[in-house]
Amino acid sequence: MNKIRKGDEVIVLSGRDRKKRGIVLSVIDKEHLLVEGINVVKKHIKPNPMTNNPGGIVDKTMPIHISNVALFNSETGKGERVGIQKKDGEGKVRIFRSNGSVVGAKS
């Protein structure tokens, strides 16, 4: 079970985009994520008349390492560590380590 999944709100812990928040767009592999609005770089695209691509400079979201982000807890307003716990009837659930509340639970 992954601790950070697609659709989770995360906060960046280190790097150029430190303290910014964003939604996870996709999980690339075990260690890399694409986060909306985080780690955006300028890419130079060559014109291609076959695909009707004019070329130019485009903004592109690049992957960020999973160790540089933490799941955002809206109750405390901070990024926090996540654990996995077995709950009766629910199976495995993700919990915040600080207060033990279930991730994504509406209270």
MMTF fields as JSON, N, C-alpha, C and O atoms, coordinates in Angstrom:
{
  "mmtfVersion": "1.0.0",
  "mmtfProducer": "UNKNOWN",
  "numBonds": 427,
  "numAtoms": 428,
  "numGroups": 107,
  "numChains": 1,
  "numModels": 1,
  "chainsPerModel": [1],
  "groupsPerChain": [107],
  "chainIdList": ["A"],
  "bondAtomList": [4, 2, 8, 6, 12, 10, 16, 14, 20, 18, 24, 22, 28, 26, 32, 30, 36, 34, 40, 38, 44, 42, 48, 46, 52, 50, 56, 54, 60, 58, 64, 62, 68, 66, 72, 70, 76, 74, 80, 78, 84, 82, 88, 86, 92, 90, 96, 94, 100, 98, 104, 102, 108, 106, 112, 110, 116, 114, 120, 118, 124, 122, 128, 126, 132, 130, 136, 134, 140, 138, 144, 142, 148, 146, 152, 150, 156, 154, 160, 158, 164, 162, 168, 166, 172, 170, 176, 174, 180, 178, 184, 182, 188, 186, 192, 190, 196, 194, 200, 198, 204, 202, 208, 206, 212, 210, 216, 214, 220, 218, 224, 222, 228, 226, 232, 230, 236, 234, 240, 238, 244, 242, 248, 246, 252, 250, 256, 254, 260, 258, 264, 262, 268, 266, 272, 270, 276, 274, 280, 278, 284, 282, 288, 286, 292, 290, 296, 294, 300, 298, 304, 302, 308, 306, 312, 310, 316, 314, 320, 318, 324, 322, 328, 326, 332, 330, 336, 334, 340, 338, 344, 342, 348, 346, 352, 350, 356, 354, 360, 358, 364, 362, 368, 366, 372, 370, 376, 374, 380, 378, 384, 382, 388, 386, 392, 390, 396, 394, 400, 398, 404, 402, 408, 406, 412, 410, 416, 414, 420, 418, 424, 422],
  "bondOrderList": [1, 1, 1, 1, 1, 1, 1, 1, 1, 1, 1, 1, 1, 1, 1, 1, 1, 1, 1, 1, 1, 1, 1, 1, 1, 1, 1, 1, 1, 1, 1, 1, 1, 1, 1, 1, 1, 1, 1, 1, 1, 1, 1, 1, 1, 1, 1, 1, 1, 1, 1, 1, 1, 1, 1, 1, 1, 1, 1, 1, 1, 1, 1, 1, 1, 1, 1, 1, 1, 1, 1, 1, 1, 1, 1, 1, 1, 1, 1, 1, 1, 1, 1, 1, 1, 1, 1, 1, 1, 1, 1, 1, 1, 1, 1, 1, 1, 1, 1, 1, 1, 1, 1, 1, 1, 1],
  "groupList": [{"groupName": "MET", "atomNameList": ["N", "CA", "C", "O"], "elementList": ["N", "C", "C", "O"], "formalChargeList": [0, 0, 0, 0], "bondAtomList": [1, 0, 2, 1, 3, 2], "bondOrderList": [1, 1, 2], "singleLetterCode": "M", "chemCompType": "L-PEPTIDE LINKING"}, {"groupName": "ASN", "atomNameList": ["N", "CA", "C", "O"], "elementList": ["N", "C", "C", "O"], "formalChargeList": [0, 0, 0, 0], "bondAtomList": [1, 0, 2, 1, 3, 2], "bondOrderList": [1, 1, 2], "singleLetterCode": "N", "chemCompType": "L-PEPTIDE LINKING"}, {"groupName": "LYS", "atomNameList": ["N", "CA", "C", "O"], "elementList": ["N", "C", "C", "O"], "formalChargeList": [0, 0, 0, 0], "bondAtomList": [1, 0, 2, 1, 3, 2], "bondOrderList": [1, 1, 2], "singleLetterCode": "K", "chemCompType": "L-PEPTIDE LINKING"}, {"groupName": "ILE", "atomNameList": ["N", "CA", "C", "O"], "elementList": ["N", "C", "C", "O"], "formalChargeList": [0, 0, 0, 0], "bondAtomList": [1, 0, 2, 1, 3, 2], "bondOrderList": [1, 1, 2], "singleLetterCode": "I", "chemCompType": "L-PEPTIDE LINKING"}, {"groupName": "ARG", "atomNameList": ["N", "CA", "C", "O"], "elementList": ["N", "C", "C", "O"], "formalChargeList": [0, 0, 0, 0], "bondAtomList": [1, 0, 2, 1, 3, 2], "bondOrderList": [1, 1, 2], "singleLetterCode": "R", "chemCompType": "L-PEPTIDE LINKING"}, {"groupName": "GLY", "atomNameList": ["N", "CA", "C", "O"], "elementList": ["N", "C", "C", "O"], "formalChargeList": [0, 0, 0, 0], "bondAtomList": [1, 0, 2, 1, 3, 2], "bondOrderList": [1, 1, 2], "singleLetterCode": "G", "chemCompType": "PEPTIDE LINKING"}, {"groupName": "ASP", "atomNameList": ["N", "CA", "C", "O"], "elementList": ["N", "C", "C", "O"], "formalChargeList": [0, 0, 0, 0], "bondAtomList": [1, 0, 2, 1, 3, 2], "bondOrderList": [1, 1, 2], "singleLetterCode": "D", "chemCompType": "L-PEPTIDE LINKING"}, {"groupName": "GLU", "atomNameList": ["N", "CA", "C", "O"], "elementList": ["N", "C", "C", "O"], "formalChargeList": [0, 0, 0, 0], "bondAtomList": [1, 0, 2, 1, 3, 2], "bondOrderList": [1, 1, 2], "singleLetterCode": "E", "chemCompType": "L-PEPTIDE LINKING"}, {"groupName": "VAL", "atomNameList": ["N", "CA", "C", "O"], "elementList": ["N", "C", "C", "O"], "formalChargeList": [0, 0, 0, 0], "bondAtomList": [1, 0, 2, 1, 3, 2], "bondOrderList": [1, 1, 2], "singleLetterCode": "V", "chemCompType": "L-PEPTIDE LINKING"}, {"groupName": "LEU", "atomNameList": ["N", "CA", "C", "O"], "elementList": ["N", "C", "C", "O"], "formalChargeList": [0, 0, 0, 0], "bondAtomList": [1, 0, 2, 1, 3, 2], "bondOrderList": [1, 1, 2], "singleLetterCode": "L", "chemCompType": "L-PEPTIDE LINKING"}, {"groupName": "SER", "atomNameList": ["N", "CA", "C", "O"], "elementList": ["N", "C", "C", "O"], "formalChargeList": [0, 0, 0, 0], "bondAtomList": [1, 0, 2, 1, 3, 2], "bondOrderList": [1, 1, 2], "singleLetterCode": "S", "chemCompType": "L-PEPTIDE LINKING"}, {"groupName": "HIS", "atomNameList": ["N", "CA", "C", "O"], "elementList": ["N", "C", "C", "O"], "formalChargeList": [0, 0, 0, 0], "bondAtomList": [1, 0, 2, 1, 3, 2], "bondOrderList": [1, 1, 2], "singleLetterCode": "H", "chemCompType": "L-PEPTIDE LINKING"}, {"groupName": "PRO", "atomNameList": ["N", "CA", "C", "O"], "elementList": ["N", "C", "C", "O"], "formalChargeList": [0, 0, 0, 0], "bondAtomList": [1, 0, 2, 1, 3, 2], "bondOrderList": [1, 1, 2], "singleLetterCode": "P", "chemCompType": "L-PEPTIDE LINKING"}, {"groupName": "THR", "atomNameList": ["N", "CA", "C", "O"], "elementList": ["N", "C", "C", "O"], "formalChargeList": [0, 0, 0, 0], "bondAtomList": [1, 0, 2, 1, 3, 2], "bondOrderList": [1, 1, 2], "singleLetterCode": "T", "chemCompType": "L-PEPTIDE LINKING"}, {"groupName": "ALA", "atomNameList": ["N", "CA", "C", "O"], "elementList": ["N", "C", "C", "O"], "formalChargeList": [0, 0, 0, 0], "bondAtomList": [1, 0, 2, 1, 3, 2], "bondOrderList": [1, 1, 2], "singleLetterCode": "A", "chemCompType": "L-PEPTIDE LINKING"}, {"groupName": "PHE", "atomNameList": ["N", "CA", "C", "O"], "elementList": ["N", "C", "C", "O"], "formalChargeList": [0, 0, 0, 0], "bondAtomList": [1, 0, 2, 1, 3, 2], "bondOrderList": [1, 1, 2], "singleLetterCode": "F", "chemCompType": "L-PEPTIDE LINKING"}, {"groupName": "GLN", "atomNameList": ["N", "CA", "C", "O"], "elementList": ["N", "C", "C", "O"], "formalChargeList": [0, 0, 0, 0], "bondAtomList": [1, 0, 2, 1, 3, 2], "bondOrderList": [1, 1, 2], "singleLetterCode": "Q", "chemCompType": "L-PEPTIDE LINKING"}],
  "groupTypeList": [0, 1, 2, 3, 4, 2, 5, 6, 7, 8, 3, 8, 9, 10, 5, 4, 6, 4, 2, 2, 4, 5, 3, 8, 9, 10, 8, 3, 6, 2, 7, 11, 9, 9, 8, 7, 5, 3, 1, 8, 8, 2, 2, 11, 3, 2, 12, 1, 12, 0, 13, 1, 1, 12, 5, 5, 3, 8, 6, 2, 13, 0, 12, 3, 11, 3, 10, 1, 8, 14, 9, 15, 1, 10, 7, 13, 5, 2, 5, 7, 4, 8, 5, 3, 16, 2, 2, 6, 5, 7, 5, 2, 8, 4, 3, 15, 4, 10, 1, 5, 10, 8, 8, 5, 14, 2, 10],
  "groupIdList": [1, 2, 3, 4, 5, 6, 7, 8, 9, 10, 11, 12, 13, 14, 15, 16, 17, 18, 19, 20, 21, 22, 23, 24, 25, 26, 27, 28, 29, 30, 31, 32, 33, 34, 35, 36, 37, 38, 39, 40, 41, 42, 43, 44, 45, 46, 47, 48, 49, 50, 51, 52, 53, 54, 55, 56, 57, 58, 59, 60, 61, 62, 63, 64, 65, 66, 67, 68, 69, 70, 71, 72, 73, 74, 75, 76, 77, 78, 79, 80, 81, 82, 83, 84, 85, 86, 87, 88, 89, 90, 91, 92, 93, 94, 95, 96, 97, 98, 99, 100, 101, 102, 103, 104, 105, 106, 107],
  "secStructList": [7, 7, 1, 1, 7, 6, 6, 7, 3, 3, 3, 3, 7, 1, 1, 6, 6, 6, 6, 7, 3, 3, 3, 3, 3, 3, 3, 7, 1, 1, 1, 3, 3, 3, 3, 6, 6, 1, 1, 3, 3, 3, 3, 3, 3, 7, 7, 5, 6, 6, 6, 6, 5, 7, 7, 3, 3, 3, 3, 3, 3, 7, 7, 3, 3, 4, 4, 4, 3, 3, 3, 3, 3, 6, 6, 6, 6, 3, 3, 3, 7, 3, 3, 3, 3, 3, 3, 6, 6, 6, 3, 3, 3, 3, 3, 3, 6, 6, 6, 7, 7, 5, 6, 6, 7, 7, 7],
  "xCoordList": [0.841, 0.0, 0.885, 1.759, 0.651, 1.44, 0.956, -0.241, 1.895, 1.535, 1.059, 0.264, 1.536, 1.081, 0.51, 1.158, -0.706, -1.413, -1.853, -1.781, -2.307, -2.851, -4.053, -4.91, -4.112, -5.226, -4.974, -5.759, -3.901, -3.574, -3.009, -2.374, -3.245, -2.643, -1.343, -1.332, -0.25, 1.058, 1.683, 1.283, 2.674, 3.433, 4.902, 5.366, 5.634, 7.039, 7.903, 7.744, 8.826, 9.672, 11.01, 11.571, 11.535, 12.845, 12.935, 12.169, 13.881, 14.112, 13.594, 13.217, 13.585, 13.196, 11.744, 11.421, 10.876, 9.446, 9.039, 7.885, 9.959, 9.699, 8.48, 8.297, 7.657, 6.444, 5.272, 4.227, 5.407, 4.285, 3.449, 3.963, 2.144, 1.235, 0.707, 0.596, 0.381, -0.175, -0.816, -0.647, -1.556, -2.239, -1.37, -0.808, -1.27, -0.494, -1.258, -2.386, -0.629, -1.244, -1.068, -1.994, 0.131, 0.381, 1.608, 2.467, 1.661, 2.821, 3.605, 3.129, 4.814, 5.623, 6.151, 5.925, 6.846, 7.32, 7.305, 6.667, 7.994, 7.971, 8.492, 8.094, 9.381, 10.058, 9.796, 10.324, 8.997, 8.799, 7.324, 6.523, 6.981, 5.604, 5.574, 6.569, 4.42, 4.151, 3.153, 2.069, 3.53, 2.672, 2.316, 3.176, 1.026, 0.512, 1.167, 1.084, 1.821, 2.42, 3.757, 4.302, 4.304, 5.575, 6.623, 6.326, 7.847, 8.969, 8.653, 8.861, 8.15, 7.825, 9.074, 9.697, 9.432, 10.619, 10.222, 9.143, 11.107, 10.904, 11.568, 12.752, 10.817, 11.354, 11.297, 10.287, 12.381, 12.44, 12.003, 12.635, 10.917, 10.345, 10.666, 10.449, 11.179, 11.517, 10.242, 9.387, 10.081, 8.887, 8.824, 9.848, 7.612, 7.412, 6.171, 5.053, 6.343, 5.184, 4.347, 3.173, 4.931, 4.183, 3.055, 1.976, 3.304, 2.292, 1.64, 0.888, 1.922, 1.366, 1.776, 0.99, 3.01, 3.549, 4.384, 5.388, 3.988, 4.731, 6.082, 6.943, 6.282, 7.537, 7.526, 6.505, 8.641, 8.755, 9.158, 9.715, 8.874, 9.218, 7.93, 6.979, 7.911, 6.7, 7.024, 8.126, 6.062, 6.198, 5.854, 4.842, 6.709, 6.48, 6.709, 7.697, 5.792, 5.934, 6.826, 6.565, 7.875, 8.82, 8.605, 8.058, 9.037, 8.851, 9.666, 10.712, 9.158, 9.842, 9.967, 9.096, 11.042, 11.262, 10.273, 9.942, 9.818, 8.783, 9.276, 8.469, 10.594, 11.144, 11.094, 11.256, 10.872, 10.835, 9.437, 9.257, 8.444, 7.077, 6.509, 6.965, 5.508, 4.787, 3.3, 2.899, 2.495, 1.051, 0.573, 0.98, -0.288, -0.772, -1.983, -2.945, -1.926, -3.034, -3.798, -3.272, -5.043, -5.822, -6.239, -6.514, -6.289, -6.651, -5.576, -5.884, -4.302, -3.203, -2.572, -1.893, -2.783, -2.212, -0.744, -0.037, -0.269, 1.138, 1.264, 0.303, 2.464, 2.785, 3.173, 3.936, 2.653, 2.902, 3.236, 2.957, 3.851, 4.18, 2.931, 1.971, 2.96, 1.796, 2.196, 3.29, 1.285, 1.483, 0.31, -0.71, 0.456, -0.607, -1.021, -0.176, -2.325, -2.843, -4.019, -4.772, -4.172, -5.314, -6.487, -6.365, -7.629, -8.855, -9.861, -9.924, -10.641, -11.653, -12.737, -13.31, -13.015, -14.075, -13.634, -14.261, -12.57, -12.113, -10.876, -10.552, -10.18, -8.917, -7.808, -7.83, -6.834, -5.73, -6.134, -6.74, -5.795, -6.059, -4.802, -3.953, -4.692, -3.584, -3.973, -5.091, -3.042, -3.286, -2.149, -1.025, -2.458, -1.418, -0.743, -1.413, 0.585, 1.347, 1.153, 1.225, 0.911, 0.848, -0.377, -0.27, -1.552, -2.768, -3.558, -4.573, -3.13, -3.803, -5.085, -5.792, -5.412, -6.65, -6.443, -5.325, -7.533, -7.486, -7.313, -7.957, -6.443, -6.2, -7.438, -7.938, -7.919, -9.068, -10.412, -11.44, -10.445, -11.716, -12.353, -11.675, -13.634, -14.373, -14.861, -15.59, -14.454, -14.88, -15.762, -16.203],
  "yCoordList": [-1.18, 0.0, 1.242, 1.395, 2.114, 3.341, 4.381, 4.498, 5.129, 6.15, 7.429, 8.167, 7.709, 8.87, 8.372, 7.602, 8.811, 8.337, 9.502, 10.665, 9.162, 10.145, 10.83, 10.167, 12.165, 12.917, 13.459, 14.275, 13.033, 13.53, 14.942, 15.31, 15.723, 17.049, 16.93, 16.421, 17.4, 17.293, 18.674, 19.623, 18.762, 19.993, 19.642, 18.588, 20.531, 20.273, 20.64, 21.709, 19.733, 19.927, 20.567, 21.275, 20.336, 20.89, 21.195, 20.673, 22.048, 22.4, 23.783, 24.56, 24.069, 25.381, 25.731, 26.9, 24.733, 24.964, 24.692, 24.349, 24.839, 24.555, 25.332, 26.505, 24.661, 25.188, 25.37, 25.872, 24.982, 25.061, 23.794, 22.719, 23.943, 22.795, 22.504, 23.395, 21.231, 20.83, 19.459, 18.732, 19.118, 17.827, 16.875, 17.264, 15.625, 14.621, 14.254, 13.767, 14.495, 14.167, 12.693, 12.047, 12.161, 10.742, 10.293, 11.093, 8.982, 8.369, 7.703, 6.742, 8.208, 7.72, 6.322, 5.397, 6.159, 4.864, 4.899, 5.772, 3.971, 3.911, 5.178, 5.504, 5.894, 7.011, 8.38, 9.368, 8.488, 9.778, 10.084, 9.197, 11.375, 11.851, 13.033, 13.738, 13.239, 14.48, 15.249, 14.752, 16.476, 17.298, 18.56, 19.209, 18.892, 20.044, 21.341, 21.684, 22.064, 23.36, 23.3, 24.343, 22.103, 21.946, 21.422, 20.572, 21.933, 21.523, 21.742, 20.853, 22.933, 23.289, 23.886, 24.794, 23.366, 23.835, 24.311, 23.986, 25.084, 25.549, 24.553, 24.252, 24.043, 23.121, 23.799, 24.405, 23.695, 24.249, 23.172, 22.119, 23.435, 22.47, 22.893, 24.041, 21.957, 22.208, 22.184, 21.329, 23.087, 23.059, 21.764, 21.26, 21.234, 20.026, 20.209, 20.092, 20.493, 20.718, 19.456, 19.556, 18.276, 17.024, 16.884, 16.389, 17.318, 17.236, 18.582, 18.726, 19.574, 20.925, 21.557, 22.276, 21.286, 21.828, 23.065, 22.953, 24.26, 25.472, 25.578, 26.338, 24.838, 24.925, 26.093, 26.764, 26.341, 27.443, 26.958, 25.871, 27.765, 27.444, 27.101, 27.883, 25.927, 25.425, 25.103, 24.649, 25.339, 24.92, 23.451, 23.001, 22.687, 21.257, 20.878, 21.293, 20.086, 19.608, 18.378, 17.412, 18.416, 17.314, 16.559, 17.113, 15.294, 14.497, 15.038, 15.662, 14.781, 15.151, 13.887, 13.019, 13.782, 12.592, 12.576, 13.614, 11.386, 11.222, 11.643, 11.993, 11.612, 12.003, 13.513, 13.986, 14.272, 15.724, 16.277, 17.494, 15.409, 15.863, 15.133, 14.049, 15.752, 15.145, 15.37, 16.376, 14.438, 14.556, 15.719, 15.846, 16.566, 17.755, 17.385, 16.799, 17.734, 17.486, 18.795, 19.76, 18.825, 20.068, 20.431, 21.598, 19.455, 19.746, 20.561, 21.501, 20.196, 20.891, 21.955, 22.849, 21.877, 22.841, 22.598, 23.512, 21.37, 21.037, 19.775, 19.027, 19.556, 18.306, 17.297, 17.615, 16.074, 15.095, 13.732, 13.429, 12.903, 11.54, 10.677, 10.966, 9.614, 8.75, 7.328, 6.871, 6.633, 5.23, 4.417, 4.972, 3.102, 2.202, 1.362, 0.814, 1.263, 0.547, -0.314, 0.053, -1.451, -2.325, -1.881, -1.751, -1.645, -1.284, -2.41, -3.002, -2.709, -3.757, -3.337, -2.255, -4.195, -3.926, -3.09, -3.154, -2.3, -1.422, -1.965, -1.515, -2.922, -3.386, -2.429, -1.859, -2.25, -1.326, 0.096, 0.338, 1.032, 2.448, 3.254, 2.836, 4.413, 5.325, 6.253, 6.768, 6.471, 7.375, 8.381, 8.111, 9.549, 10.531, 10.115, 9.762, 10.157, 9.726, 10.659, 10.207, 11.941, 12.905, 12.708, 12.703, 12.545, 12.46, 11.18, 10.969, 10.324, 9.044, 9.108, 8.105, 10.271, 10.371, 9.739, 9.696, 9.25, 8.561, 9.593, 10.642, 9.289, 10.177, 10.168, 9.107, 11.343, 11.467, 11.293, 11.358, 11.076, 10.915, 12.274, 13.228, 12.37, 13.619, 13.653, 12.763, 14.691, 14.783, 15.974, 16.193],
  "zCoordList": [0.0, 0.0, 0.0, 0.853, -0.956, -1.053, -0.051, 0.215, 0.495, 1.472, 0.809, 1.392, -0.415, -1.166, -2.483, -3.194, -2.812, -3.994, -4.869, -4.472, -6.063, -6.995, -6.348, -5.764, -6.453, -5.894, -4.496, -4.013, -3.828, -2.489, -2.575, -3.563, -1.536, -1.455, -0.672, 0.449, -1.264, -0.627, -0.502, -1.176, 0.377, 0.563, 0.343, 0.779, -0.337, -0.658, 0.548, 1.136, 0.909, 2.08, 1.752, 2.588, 0.548, 0.218, -1.26, -2.07, -1.596, -2.983, -3.32, -2.442, -4.599, -5.107, -4.783, -4.573, -4.743, -4.499, -3.053, -2.794, -2.119, -0.711, -0.195, -0.519, 0.607, 1.248, 0.288, 0.702, -0.973, -1.905, -1.784, -1.476, -2.036, -1.984, -3.369, -4.212, -3.593, -4.871, -4.79, -3.811, -5.834, -5.93, -6.756, -7.779, -6.3, -7.028, -8.299, -8.235, -9.461, -10.749, -11.086, -11.576, -10.821, -11.07, -10.296, -9.924, -10.064, -9.432, -10.553, -11.158, -10.837, -11.948, -11.653, -12.434, -10.543, -10.08, -8.557, -7.969, -7.914, -6.452, -5.789, -4.67, -6.475, -5.829, -6.435, -5.925, -7.513, -8.167, -8.387, -8.684, -8.233, -8.391, -9.348, -9.518, -9.97, -10.692, -9.839, -9.535, -9.452, -8.601, -9.375, -9.968, -9.355, -10.096, -9.623, -8.444, -10.544, -10.244, -9.535, -9.172, -9.325, -8.626, -9.607, -10.447, -9.495, -10.339, -11.82, -12.646, -12.144, -13.52, -14.17, -13.619, -15.345, -16.061, -17.452, -17.947, -18.075, -19.449, -20.398, -20.249, -21.367, -22.363, -23.724, -24.081, -24.479, -25.822, -26.802, -26.894, -27.538, -28.465, -29.896, -30.284, -30.658, -32.051, -32.894, -32.662, -33.861, -34.714, -35.532, -35.992, -35.704, -36.495, -37.366, -36.865, -38.656, -39.53, -39.758, -40.113, -39.56, -39.751, -38.716, -39.039, -37.485, -36.425, -36.156, -35.191, -37.002, -36.864, -35.534, -34.917, -35.092, -33.855, -34.179, -34.881, -33.678, -34.002, -33.3, -33.742, -32.226, -31.481, -30.515, -30.363, -29.868, -28.923, -27.545, -27.395, -26.547, -25.158, -24.418, -24.409, -23.802, -23.135, -21.678, -21.371, -20.778, -19.38, -19.268, -19.806, -18.556, -18.398, -16.942, -16.336, -16.378, -15.008, -15.006, -15.723, -14.203, -14.114, -12.799, -11.846, -12.751, -11.531, -10.355, -10.535, -9.15, -7.913, -7.072, -7.119, -6.305, -5.491, -4.326, -3.752, -3.998, -2.976, -1.588, -0.727, -1.367, -0.065, 0.144, 1.268, -0.923, -0.814, -0.591, -0.558, -0.437, -0.182, 1.036, 1.401, 1.651, 2.769, 2.539, 1.954, 2.998, 2.866, 3.729, 4.883, 3.174, 3.884, 4.732, 4.235, 6.021, 6.941, 7.108, 7.661, 6.626, 6.679, 8.106, 8.384, 9.012, 10.402, 11.109, 11.842, 10.884, 11.545, 10.665, 11.171, 9.351, 8.424, 8.142, 7.719, 8.371, 8.161, 7.325, 7.146, 6.82, 6.166, 7.227, 8.139, 7.116, 8.162, 7.6, 6.44, 8.462, 8.086, 8.113, 8.827, 7.322, 7.175, 7.536, 7.204, 8.225, 8.549, 8.041, 7.631, 8.068, 7.632, 8.824, 9.533, 9.042, 10.197, 9.768, 8.865, 10.415, 10.14, 10.988, 12.206, 10.347, 11.061, 10.864, 9.787, 11.883, 11.774, 10.801, 10.926, 9.834, 8.858, 7.679, 6.621, 7.821, 6.741, 6.035, 4.936, 6.642, 6.084, 6.475, 7.566, 5.585, 5.853, 5.501, 4.458, 6.375, 6.121, 6.414, 7.202, 5.774, 6.029, 7.16, 7.194, 8.095, 9.219, 9.315, 8.892, 9.881, 10.176, 11.475, 12.446, 11.488, 12.662, 13.852, 14.995, 13.62, 14.714, 15.598, 16.824, 14.968, 15.778, 15.551, 16.215, 14.641, 14.432, 13.645, 13.542, 13.078, 12.292, 10.923, 10.41, 10.339, 9.055, 7.937, 7.95, 6.974, 5.84, 4.943, 4.572, 4.605, 3.703, 4.378, 3.704, 5.687, 6.392, 6.595, 6.977, 6.346, 6.543, 7.979, 8.416, 8.718, 10.117, 10.364, 11.492]
}
